[in-house]
Each structure stands twice: as structure tokens, then as C-alpha cells.
Amino acid sequence: MPELDPEDQKLVTLARSSRARIQAAEGAAVRDTDGRTYAAATVDLPSFKLTALQAAVAAAVSSGAEGIEAAVVVSGEGLLKEASVHAVRDLSKHAPVYLADPSGTVIS
């Protein structure tokens, strides 16, 4: 398991909070290249669906972010959805994307 620096650990906390707030399947948080953070939870509506990480990246982009420095997904499923990783890769080819369980323990 990777050991996170304090800034990445903050993303875990934000992702956990987003997930817990609405009891969503996932919570996610990203830090952009300017150091701003964005957090979101899974969006599951009849008209559209977003993974938590897609929603966090969308929030970052809509706020003017030009790149992602790091991302975290908190999920009880224990897997990182490909669509989530693609959302980060659209902005940053090498940003780490961490997966954590609901307790905040980083899995990968």
C-alpha cells in the first residue's frame, strides 16, 4: 500500500466525506495543478450517471483547472472504474489515482 503525503491524505478525507454525506457508492476528490481541491460523490440520476471521480474532474474543469495533480476514489466495491481513470487522464497523463476503502485505507 502506498503511503500518502499529507496533501494526498487530505484528498482521502474529502472523498470519504463526500461519499458519507449522501451515502453514495463512491466519493472522490482531486487536486488541480494550482493546489485547489474538488470533491464529489456518485451521480446516479435517470437522465445521466457520473462516477464520483468524473464528477470531481467536471467540477475542477468547470472552475478552470487545466491539470490534475492527484486524485482519490473511496469505494466499498474495491475497484477503480476505467471511466474514472479516463476522466483524470484527459487532463493529466501521469497524475496518481489512488483507491481507498470506506475507512480511508489506501488499497492501490
N, C-alpha and C positions, 0 to 999 in steps of 0.2 A: 504494500500500500504506500502510495506517495505521501510524504509529509508536506503539508501545505505551509506556505509563508502566511503571515498574519493577514495580508490583503486578500489572499485566496480563501482563507478561513472565514473572512467576513462575508464572502460570496456564499459560502455554505450556510451561514446563519441567515442571510437574506432569503436564500432559496427555501430553506426549511420554514421560515416564517410565512412566505407566500403560499406554500403548499398547505400549511396548517390553517391559515386564515380562512380558507374556503373549503377545506378538506378535499383538495384536488388530488388527482392521481400523481401529479408531478409539481414541483416548484423549481424555478431556475433563476439564476442571476448571472449577469455579465458585467465586466468592467471594460469600458472603452479605452482607447489609446490616450484619452485626456484624463483618465482616472475616475470618470463618473461611473456610477453603478446603476443598474436597472434590474428589477426583479419582476417576475410574473409567475402565474400558475397556468395550468392547462385550461384551454378554452374549448369547450365542448357544447356547441350550440347546433340547433337543427340546420342552420344555413352555412356554418363553417366550423372547422376544427383547427386548432393550433396546438402543437406541443408547447410545454412551458418555455422551452428554450427558444422556439420560434417566436413566441410572444415577447420574450425579453429582448431578443435581437430586433424585433419590429419596433419596440419602444425605443431602443437605442438609435436605430436608423431614423425614426421619426423625430428624434431630438437632435439629429445632426451628426451622430457618430460616424466616423469614417473607417474605423477599425475596432476589432475586439482584441483585448489583451489576454483575457482569461474568461472561462465560463464554467458554471457548475450546474448540474441537474441533480435534484434529490427525488428519488423514486423508490417506491416499495416493490416495484417489479424487478429491480436488479438488472435492468438493461437500458442501454442508451439508444434511442431511436435514430436511425440513419437520417431521417428528415431533420432532426435536431442538429446533428453534426453539420449537415449541409448548410443550414442557416448561418452557422458561425463561419464556415469555410467560404461563404460568399463574400465575407468581409476580411477574413484573416486566414491565410493558409496554414499558419503554424501555431495559432493560439491553443493552449491546452484546454481540453474539455474534460472536466472531472465528473465522475458519477459517485454520488453518495447515497447511503441508505437513509431512511427517515430519522435515525438517531444522529446523523451527521458524520458517520464514519465513511471515509472515502474508500470506495471499492476499486475504482480504477481511474 
